[in-house]
């Protein structure tokens, strides 16, 4: 008997010559004192709840950390407040995968309803926005002041984007701080849509450029009143494991709406007041219908309150910093450049077809409008099919492969290939190839980009504010895209060089996305 056996210790089985036995869970067990970092040990320690306080941990059925902490903070033991573990610790990694970031336990049916609401909203808003910005408003400007069309479209996009930028951050923050029995997002979404619709209806009587500019600023203000809380709802209520799929359906809805909007706009190009009236109805009802499709947002009156004051509103304008902020800015700049490239062509789609594709046709004004409407209608159908297919396929594949960054970057490159087609082929066929190739790329991009954005948020508690900052890429990109196109046209007096500039812009977007770390 060896010394270890003689002392009552654990017996080691004899070794067989040439072989080594590893006892699972014994010999291969890591030394956690050495394996875990100090921050890991601190995170595990924060999970502990003192034994004598377990009995007073509020309502075990409450899974929302904010609600729990608000209740527990009211209890006192020995003069010390009881707090939940830090939400930044490993506590969040132990959540049920069906529990969303707001602590709400959702069912598959709830996820389907959330996805359906997101998709419906993006279809309707996509139709209205695209019809307004790409067809109806440019056509109205072309009728009122044809000699100022390119510069004025750039102006309203620039001024409107500044309004949208501020509104996105402010209303995202307001919704983060809202406490009501309808939750933090619902009231903003429903009321913003109604106010936006009223501004769109005002365009039916617009007969001057200043009036168009004023109403366009109102549309941007109230649309982002609705949209900032809408986007933050995904971070709040959709569990991580379903975000790729839900984002895919959102992307499909957005693409379907945008392409259908171009088709609807081309059909209403000769009846602009009717187009504005239908757009007003769409915006006015979309917020109300969406919150009806979604499962009702739970009351958050018991959530810990943060004062709604000037100081906290101004904090919303402080850029994210600290851990994870680098990824945030790469995502922000990448999206900004990608959407700017998209805006360079689609924002001037009517003028490109009229004055580039048919520049040598010899058609009069009425003939140009009719020919352009026909090309845009065909492009819309092609883009709709290609983008919808890409959006519906790419999201579930992204979930299965657990990849976000690489598909988004590849989609940007594919859009660049599509943008080269009209540059090479100065004809309707070039535009059709653009619609197919760039449409597939942009459909893939839209399907996955929102999931990528949610995955790199520096602070989930400020999802409304941070996603509002990310969404400002959509507004700033309108300024960048419009400025680039209008500058190229002003310098060259044609639209031919718009396409190579667009290619450079979206390739820069792909390079920025690939700089994101910790995400595949």
Residue pairs with C-beta under 8 A, 6 or more apart in sequence:
4 10
4 11
4 12
5 11
13 21
15 21
21 27
22 28
36 44
40 90
42 89
43 86
43 89
43 90
44 89
44 90
46 85
46 86
46 89
46 90
46 91
47 85
47 89
47 90
47 91
47 94
48 85
49 57
49 85
50 82
52 77
53 77
53 82
56 72
56 75
56 77
56 82
57 68
57 72
57 82
58 68
58 71
58 72
58 75
59 68
59 71
62 68
62 71
62 103
63 95
63 96
63 99
63 103
63 104
63 105
64 102
64 103
64 104
64 303
65 84
65 87
65 91
65 103
66 102
66 103
66 300
66 303
66 304
67 103
67 300
67 302
67 303
68 84
69 83
69 84
69 304
70 302
70 303
70 304
71 302
72 81
72 82
72 83
72 84
73 81
73 82
73 83
73 304
75 81
75 82
76 82
84 91
85 91
87 460
87 461
96 105
97 239
97 240
97 241
98 105
98 106
98 107
98 239
98 241
99 105
99 106
99 239
100 106
100 236
100 237
100 238
100 239
101 235
101 236
101 237
101 460
101 463
102 236
102 237
102 298
104 237
104 298
106 114
106 237
106 238
106 239
106 295
110 295
111 238
111 239
111 242
111 246
113 293
113 294
113 295
114 233
114 234
114 237
114 238
114 246
114 294
114 295
115 242
115 245
115 246
115 249
115 250
116 249
116 293
117 290
117 291
117 293
117 294
118 233
118 234
118 246
118 249
118 250
118 253
118 290
119 249
119 250
119 252
119 253
120 253
120 286
120 289
120 290
120 293
121 230
121 253
121 286
121 287
121 290
122 250
122 253
122 254
122 256
122 257
123 253
123 254
123 256
123 257
123 260
124 257
124 282
124 283
124 286
125 223
125 227
125 257
125 282
125 283
125 286
126 253
126 254
126 255
126 256
126 257
126 258
126 260
126 261
127 257
127 258
127 260
127 261
127 264
127 282
128 200
128 261
128 279
128 282
128 283
129 257
129 258
129 261
130 257
130 258
130 259
130 260
130 261
130 262
130 265
130 346
131 261
131 262
131 264
131 265
131 268
131 275
131 279
132 200
132 203
132 219
132 265
132 275
132 276
132 279
133 347
134 261
134 262
134 265
134 346
134 347
134 349
134 350
135 261
135 262
135 265
135 266
135 268
135 269
135 275
135 349
135 350
135 376
136 203
136 265
136 268
136 269
136 272
136 275
136 276
136 279
137 153
137 156
137 203
137 212
137 216
138 149
138 153
138 348
138 350
138 351
139 269
139 272
139 350
139 369
140 203
140 206
140 212
140 272
141 148
141 149
141 152
141 153
141 209
141 212
142 149
144 207
144 208
144 209
144 212
145 152
145 209
148 209
149 351
150 348
150 351
150 485
150 486
150 489
150 490
151 486
151 490
152 209
153 347
153 348
153 482
153 486
154 482
154 483
154 485
154 486
155 213
156 212
156 213
156 216
157 343
157 347
157 478
157 479
157 481
157 482
158 478
158 479
158 482
158 483
159 213
159 216
159 217
160 216
160 217
160 219
160 220
160 475
160 478
161 220
161 475
161 476
161 478
161 479
162 475
162 479
163 217
163 220
163 221
163 224
164 220
164 221
164 223
164 224
164 472
164 474
164 475
165 472
165 475
165 476
167 220
167 221
167 224
167 225
167 228
168 224
168 227
168 228
168 468
168 469
168 471
168 472
168 475
169 228
169 316
169 317
169 465
169 468
169 469
169 472
170 313
170 316
171 188
171 192
171 224
171 225
171 228
171 229
171 468
172 228
172 229
172 231
172 232
172 316
172 464
172 465
172 466
172 467
172 468
172 469
172 471
173 312
173 313
173 315
173 316
173 464
173 465
173 468
174 188
174 308
174 313
175 184
175 185
175 188
175 228
175 229
175 232
175 464
176 184
176 232
176 461
176 462
176 463
176 464
176 465
177 184
177 306
177 307
177 308
177 312
178 184
178 185
178 187
178 188
178 300
178 308
179 300
179 301
179 303
179 305
180 186
180 187
180 299
180 300
180 301
181 299
181 301
182 297
182 299
183 297
183 298
183 299
183 300
184 229
184 236
184 297
184 300
184 464
185 229
185 230
185 232
185 233
185 236
185 297
185 464
186 291
186 296
186 297
188 225
188 226
188 228
188 229
189 226
189 229
189 230
189 233
189 287
189 290
189 291
190 287
190 288
190 291
191 225
191 226
191 287
192 222
192 223
192 224
192 225
192 226
192 227
192 229
192 287
193 222
193 226
193 283
193 284
193 285
193 286
193 287
193 288
194 284
194 287
194 288
195 222
195 225
196 218
196 219
196 222
196 223
196 225
196 226
196 283
196 284
197 279
197 280
197 281
197 282
197 283
197 284
197 285
198 222
198 280
198 284
199 215
199 218
199 219
199 222
200 215
200 219
200 276
200 279
200 280
200 283
201 276
201 277
201 280
202 215
202 218
203 212
203 215
203 276
204 273
204 276
204 277
204 280
205 211
206 212
206 215
220 475
223 283
224 471
224 475
226 287
227 471
228 464
228 467
228 468
228 471
229 464
230 287
230 290
231 450
231 467
231 468
231 471
232 463
232 464
232 467
232 468
233 294
234 243
234 246
234 247
234 250
234 450
234 454
235 454
235 457
235 460
235 463
235 467
236 463
237 294
237 297
238 246
241 399
242 399
243 450
243 451
243 454
243 455
244 395
244 396
244 398
244 399
244 404
244 448
244 451
245 395
245 396
245 399
246 395
246 451
247 395
247 447
247 448
247 449
247 450
247 451
247 454
248 391
248 392
248 394
248 395
248 396
248 398
248 447
248 448
249 391
249 392
249 395
250 446
250 447
250 450
251 391
251 394
251 395
251 443
251 444
251 445
251 446
251 447
251 448
251 449
251 450
252 387
252 388
252 391
252 392
252 395
252 443
252 446
252 447
254 391
254 446
255 383
255 384
255 387
255 388
255 390
255 391
255 439
255 442
255 443
255 446
256 384
256 387
256 388
258 346
258 383
258 387
259 380
259 381
259 383
259 384
259 387
259 439
260 380
260 384
262 346
262 349
262 376
262 377
262 379
262 380
262 383
263 376
263 377
263 380
263 381
263 384
264 275
264 278
265 275
265 376
266 372
266 373
266 374
266 376
266 377
266 380
267 373
267 377
268 274
268 275
268 278
269 369
269 373
270 369
291 297
306 312
316 465
316 468
319 325
319 469
320 328
320 329
320 458
320 459
320 466
320 469
321 458
322 458
323 458
324 456
324 457
324 458
325 458
326 517
327 456
327 516
327 517
327 518
327 519
328 456
328 457
328 458
328 466
328 470
330 512
330 513
330 515
330 516
331 452
331 453
331 456
331 470
331 513
331 516
332 469
332 470
332 472
332 473
333 473
333 509
333 512
334 408
334 412
334 509
334 510
334 512
334 513
334 516
335 449
335 453
335 470
335 473
335 474
335 477
335 509
336 473
336 476
336 477
336 480
336 509
337 477
337 480
337 505
337 506
337 508
337 509
337 512
338 412
338 415
338 445
338 449
338 477
338 505
338 506
338 509
338 510
339 473
339 474
339 477
339 478
339 481
340 476
340 477
340 478
340 480
340 481
340 484
340 505
341 415
341 416
341 419
341 481
341 502
341 503
341 505
341 506
341 509
342 415
342 442
342 477
342 481
342 506
343 477
343 478
343 480
343 481
343 482
343 485
344 481
344 482
344 484
344 485
344 498
344 501
344 502
344 505
345 352
345 419
345 422
345 434
345 438
345 498
345 499
345 502
347 478
347 481
347 482
347 485
348 485
348 495
348 498
349 376
349 379
350 372
350 376
351 495
352 422
352 431
352 495
352 498
353 371
353 372
353 375
353 376
353 431
354 368
354 369
354 371
354 372
355 368
355 494
355 495
356 422
356 426
356 494
356 495
356 496
357 372
357 375
357 422
357 426
357 427
357 428
357 430
357 431
358 368
358 371
358 372
359 494
361 367
361 368
361 371
363 371
375 428
375 431
378 428
378 432
378 435
379 431
379 432
379 434
379 435
380 435
382 432
382 435
382 436
382 439
383 435
383 436
383 438
383 439
384 439
385 439
386 435
386 436
386 437
386 439
386 440
386 443
387 439
387 440
387 442
387 443
387 446
388 443
389 440
389 443
390 411
390 439
390 440
390 441
390 442
390 443
390 444
390 447
391 443
391 444
391 446
391 447
392 447
394 407
394 411
394 443
394 444
394 447
394 448
395 447
395 448
395 451
397 407
398 404
398 407
398 447
398 448
398 451
401 520
402 520
403 520
404 448
404 451
404 452
404 455
404 519
404 520
405 452
405 513
405 514
405 516
405 519
405 520
406 514
406 520
407 444
407 448
408 444
408 445
408 448
408 449
408 452
408 513
409 510
409 511
409 513
409 514
410 444
410 510
411 441
411 442
411 444
411 445
411 448
412 441
412 445
412 506
412 507
412 509
412 510
412 513
413 441
413 506
413 507
413 510
414 437
414 438
414 440
414 441
414 444
415 437
415 438
415 441
415 442
415 445
415 506
416 441
416 502
416 503
416 506
416 507
416 510
417 437
417 438
417 441
418 433
418 434
418 435
418 436
418 437
418 438
418 439
418 440
418 441
419 434
419 438
419 499
419 502
419 503
419 506
420 499
420 500
420 503
421 430
421 431
421 433
421 434
421 437
421 438
422 430
422 431
422 433
422 434
422 499
423 430
423 496
423 499
423 500
423 503
424 430
425 433
426 496
452 513
452 516
452 519
453 467
453 470
454 463
454 467
455 519
456 516
456 519
457 463
457 466
457 467
458 466
459 466
480 505
484 498
484 501
484 502
484 505
485 495
485 498
488 495
488 497
488 498
488 501
489 495
489 498
